[in-house]
Amino acid sequence: MDAQQQRSETPQPRPPNHCGDFSAILTVLLSFIAIVAMIVIPSSSSLKNGLSILHQVPEGHVGVYWRGGALLNAITAPGFHLKLPLITHYEPVQVTLQTDQVRDIPCGTKGGVMINFEKIEVVNRLHKDYVYDTLLNYGVQYDNTWIYDKIHHEINQFCSSHSLQQVYIDVFDQIDEKMKDALQGDCTRYAPGIEILSVRVTKPTIPESIRRNFEQMEEERTKVLIAVEKQRVVEKEAETNKKMAISEAEKLANVSKILMEQKLMEKDSARKQEEIENHMYMAREKSLADADFYRLTRESEANKLKLTPQFLELKFIEAIADNTKIFFGEKIPNMVLDQRLLGNFLQQVSRNLSKERKSET
């Protein structure tokens, strides 16, 4: 009895509950399918955009959201973000530099010729602070309004006010800046968040017959330019030869001038040397003349001192004594030895000497 009661009191094991395990597996499977759907479905798919909870905003973009068709103020940065599926719609908007290519733009020139611009590139950027205002006013495809359509309008305005010659050749290099200024002016006024950085315009396509005419004109212009350049070359060569001749003549003139100056310097040096020699000769001759004058003066003074009656008588006697000739005749003694004649001569000489001494004193 006790054993039976003991067995009856022992708890019996519960049968396994397979329903709870199946619901857990189903929950995990549905979660896995939802995650795979969010990852596998392309980002451009509207289905994923509506169904996904987790979405990614790429670098260089911002996330913009609509709820029930109304644009929300919330703007998200690059990265992963969450949203309400089927209720909130989002679009990535690029805020870095982007290049919009506008193709096949027909226009008519002032002369009525139809031309076509195959491609015009517009480099632009939407500032992050103006994303909400720009999309609120012009939508996600704001560049259709302010770039694509605007380029068509401005190109046609430009072509209608210029001739084909001007559009194709003369002012073609100015089209880029004119388009940039026109686009930026309207964007600054109506959509200030859009910045136009540059515009690149390709050469337009013109009718074949007109293009051949332009090529012929260019060939003729090239020939004229070649002839002008040849003429300039000839003129430049002639000018160069003229300058060389002038330079050579100036060189020869300078050489002649230098040689002439050298000869003049040599002549001047010879003249100065001759003047020095003449001065030396004159000084020497003057010294000799002064010496002779002094000698003769001293001799004259000495002779004056010697001119005394006694000295003259002595010289008279010596002169007679030195005479080796003998004269014979009756009058010889009277002529030679006449004492009165000698005395008168000596007295006259003494008087002359005394007068000269008085005059000197």
Buried (B, 14 or more C-beta within 10 A) or exposed (E): EEEEEEEEEEEEEEEEEEEEEEEEEEEEEEEEEBEEEBEEBEEEEEEBBEBBEEBBBEEEBBBBBBBEEEBBEBBBEBEEBEBEBEEBBBBBBBBEEBEBEBEEBBBEBEEEBEBEBEEBBBBBBBEBEBBBEBBEEBEBEBBEBBBBEBBBEBBBEBBEEBBBEBBBBEBBEEBBEBBBEBBBEBBEEEBEBBBBEBBBBEEBBBEEEEEEEBEEEEEEEEEEEEEEEEEEEEEEEEEEEEEEEEEEEEEEEEEEEEEEEEEEEEEEEEEEEEEEEEEEEEEEEEEEEEEEEEEEEEEEEEEEEEBBBEBBBEEEEEEEEEEEEEEEEEEEEEEEEEEEEBEEBBEEBBEEBEEEEEEEE
